């Protein structure tokens, strides 16, 4: 067998293995690393295909799946659990949430069960925990195509009465990011909040309804921008443009209540 035939044979063999792996991807649980320093080490498959989604359950990776909207450098960094960062050169922000039920609270990225899904342009989460009893919290995240920001939709089912969501936004831990914050160029915790944030803002969102929304624009929660400006609408400006669901009224926390039954018209949540 001459050299060209041998190369062709090896390429066809490799291709057939890839095809087999892709075909049976849902059944693969472990692979063998081919990275030189880890060669031969067994690796657990972290993501599996499900229709048009990539799915992981109780994953551990943080800031590894970016959502892009427009043509700027802005992006929303998402994780296997609901903790986020909004990247903007020299002004990146850490975004996280904490759930309170009665006198108990827990970070959303620490709940007992989290199913995370990625579909082109969207990240979704399904969360349960003993603190929620039979309740379930679903989150869907999108980046805006026409502005540097994004929207978080929270859908509640059988949640405990009086449940609150504490929302935090602050500077990130890294003072300078290499290669525009690309994955692998900096420490994995670069997008985390510092231990003592200097610019942290905190808001509360009621989860008593069935659906609630949070908007981030220009690196802060949208409703907060005019709250201190004394606008004609009580200090709160609409969180979304006319092409997005309009909030009905403001609550003291600085967020808007969305009436039940409002359609997500123009937003590809589903």
C-alpha positions in Angstrom: 0.0 0.0 0.0 1.5 3.3 -1.1 1.6 6.4 1.2 -1.3 8.2 -0.4 -3.6 5.1 -0.1 -2.5 4.7 3.5 -3.4 8.4 4.3 -6.7 8.0 2.6 -7.5 4.8 4.5 -6.6 6.5 7.9 -8.8 9.6 7.0 -11.7 7.4 6.1 -11.4 5.4 9.4 -11.2 8.6 11.4 -14.3 10.0 9.6 -16.3 6.8 10.2 -15.5 7.0 13.9 -16.6 10.7 14.0 -19.9 9.8 12.2 -20.5 6.9 14.6 -19.9 9.2 17.6 -22.2 11.8 16.2 -24.9 9.2 15.4 -24.8 7.6 18.8 -23.9 10.8 20.7 -26.9 10.5 23.0 -25.5 7.2 24.3 -21.9 8.2 24.8 -21.0 8.7 28.5 -17.2 8.7 28.4 -14.4 9.4 25.9 -10.6 9.1 26.0 -8.6 12.4 26.0 -6.2 12.9 23.0 -4.5 15.9 24.5 -0.9 15.0 24.9 -0.6 15.8 28.6 -3.8 14.0 29.4 -3.6 11.2 26.9 -5.4 8.1 27.8 -7.4 9.7 30.7 -11.1 9.0 30.7 -13.4 12.0 30.4 -17.1 12.2 31.2 -19.3 13.7 28.5 -20.7 17.0 29.9 -23.1 18.0 27.1 -25.6 15.9 25.1 -27.7 16.8 22.1 -31.5 17.0 22.4 -33.2 18.1 19.2 -31.8 21.6 18.5 -30.4 22.0 22.0 -27.2 21.1 23.8 -28.1 20.0 27.4 -26.2 19.6 30.6 -27.5 18.7 34.1 -25.8 20.1 37.2 -22.8 21.3 35.2 -19.8 23.1 36.7 -18.5 25.2 33.8 -18.7 29.0 34.2 -18.7 31.7 31.5 -18.2 29.2 28.7 -21.1 30.0 26.4 -21.5 33.5 25.0 -24.7 35.1 23.7 -24.1 37.7 21.0 -26.7 40.2 19.8 -25.5 43.0 17.5 -22.2 43.8 15.8 -20.4 45.3 18.8 -18.0 43.6 21.2 -20.8 43.2 23.8 -21.8 39.7 24.8 -23.5 37.9 27.7 -21.3 35.2 29.1 -23.5 32.3 30.4 -22.6 29.3 32.5 -23.9 25.8 33.2 -25.7 27.3 36.1 -27.5 30.7 36.2 -24.5 33.0 36.9 -23.6 35.6 34.2 -21.3 38.3 33.0 -21.9 41.1 30.5 -18.7 41.8 28.6 -17.9 45.2 27.4 -14.3 46.4 26.9 -13.1 48.0 30.2 -16.6 47.9 31.7 -17.5 44.2 32.1 -20.1 43.3 34.8 -20.8 40.3 36.9 -24.6 39.4 37.2 -25.9 36.9 39.7 -29.1 36.1 41.6 -30.1 34.9 45.0 -33.5 33.3 45.9 -35.2 34.1 49.2 -38.1 32.0 50.6 -39.1 33.2 54.0 -36.0 33.5 56.2 -33.9 31.2 54.0 -31.9 32.1 50.9 -29.7 30.4 48.4 -27.7 31.5 45.3 -29.4 30.4 42.1 -26.2 28.7 40.9 -26.3 26.6 44.1 -29.7 25.0 43.7 -29.8 21.3 43.9 -31.0 20.6 40.4 -30.2 22.6 37.3 -30.9 21.6 33.7 -29.2 24.1 31.3 -29.9 24.2 27.6 -28.2 26.1 24.8 -29.9 26.8 21.5 -28.5 29.2 18.9 -28.7 32.6 20.6 -30.5 31.5 23.8 -29.6 29.9 27.1 -32.3 28.4 29.3 -32.4 26.9 32.8 -34.8 24.7 34.7 -34.3 24.8 38.5 -35.7 22.9 41.4 -34.6 22.7 45.1 -36.0 21.5 48.4 -36.3 25.2 49.4 -38.9 25.5 46.6 -40.9 22.5 47.6 -42.8 21.5 44.5 -42.0 24.7 42.8 -40.0 25.2 39.6 -38.2 28.2 38.3 -37.3 28.5 34.6 -35.0 31.1 33.2 -34.5 32.2 29.5 -31.7 34.6 28.5 -31.4 36.5 25.3 -29.0 39.3 24.1 -30.6 42.2 22.3 -29.9 42.5 18.6 -30.3 46.3 18.6 -28.6 47.4 21.9 -25.8 46.4 24.2 -27.8 44.5 26.7 -30.0 41.5 27.3 -33.2 40.3 28.9 -33.8 37.6 31.5 -37.3 36.0 31.6 -38.3 34.1 34.8 -41.2 31.7 34.6 -42.5 30.4 37.9 -44.6 27.3 38.7 -45.9 26.5 42.2 -43.4 28.8 43.8 -43.6 29.4 47.6 -45.7 32.4 48.5 -43.7 35.6 49.0 -40.6 34.3 47.1 -38.1 37.0 46.2 -35.3 37.2 43.8 -32.3 39.3 44.8 -30.5 40.6 41.8 -26.9 41.8 41.9 -24.7 43.5 39.3 -21.1 44.6 40.0 -17.7 45.0 38.5 -15.8 41.7 37.7 -12.8 40.4 39.5 -10.2 40.8 36.7 -8.9 44.3 36.3 -7.7 43.6 32.8 -8.8 40.8 30.4 -6.5 39.3 27.8 -7.7 38.8 24.2 -11.1 40.4 24.9 -11.9 37.9 27.7 -11.8 34.9 25.4 -12.2 31.6 27.1 -8.8 30.1 28.2 -6.9 33.4 28.0 -7.5 34.3 31.6 -8.3 32.6 34.9 -11.6 30.8 34.9 -12.9 33.1 37.7 -12.0 36.4 35.9 -15.7 37.2 35.4 -16.7 36.5 39.0 -17.4 39.3 41.4 -14.6 40.5 43.6 -14.8 39.5 47.3 -15.6 43.1 48.2 -17.3 44.7 45.2 -17.0 48.5 45.1 -19.8 49.1 42.6 -22.4 46.5 43.5 -26.1 47.3 43.0 -28.8 45.2 44.5 -32.5 45.0 43.6 -35.4 42.7 44.6 -37.9 41.1 42.2 -41.1 39.5 43.4 -41.7 35.9 42.2 -45.4 35.8 43.2 -46.7 35.9 39.6 -46.1 33.5 36.8 -43.6 35.6 34.7 -41.1 38.3 35.4 -38.5 40.1 33.4 -35.1 41.7 34.1 -33.3 43.9 31.5 -29.7 44.9 31.5 -28.7 47.8 29.2 -25.5 49.9 29.2 -24.1 47.6 31.9 -26.8 48.2 34.5 -30.3 47.1 35.3 -32.4 49.2 32.9 -35.0 50.4 35.4 -32.4 51.9 37.8 -31.0 54.4 35.2 -33.8 56.9 35.5 -34.9 56.0 39.1 -32.6 58.7 40.4 -33.3 61.2 37.6 -36.8 62.2 38.7 -38.6 61.3 35.5 -42.4 61.9 35.0 -43.2 58.2 35.5 -42.3 58.0 39.1 -38.6 57.6 38.6 -38.8 54.5 36.5 -38.4 54.3 32.8 -39.8 51.5 30.7 -37.5 48.5 30.7 -38.2 47.6 27.1 -39.0 49.3 23.8 -42.5 49.1 22.2 -41.4 45.9 20.4 -40.9 44.3 23.8 -43.5 43.6 26.5 -44.3 46.8 28.4 -44.3 46.7 32.2 -47.5 47.8 33.8 -46.3 49.4 37.1 -43.2 49.9 39.2 -42.6 48.4 42.6 -40.5 49.9 45.3 -37.6 47.6 44.5 -37.0 49.4 41.1 -38.3 46.6 38.9 -41.5 46.5 36.8 -44.3 44.0 37.2 -45.3 42.3 34.0 -49.1 41.5 33.7 -49.9 37.8 33.4 -50.8 36.8 29.9 -48.5 39.3 28.1 -47.1 37.6 25.0 -43.4 37.6 24.4 -44.1 39.1 21.0 -40.9 39.7 19.0 -38.7 37.8 21.5 -37.5 34.3 20.6 -37.9 32.8 24.1 -39.6 29.7 22.8 
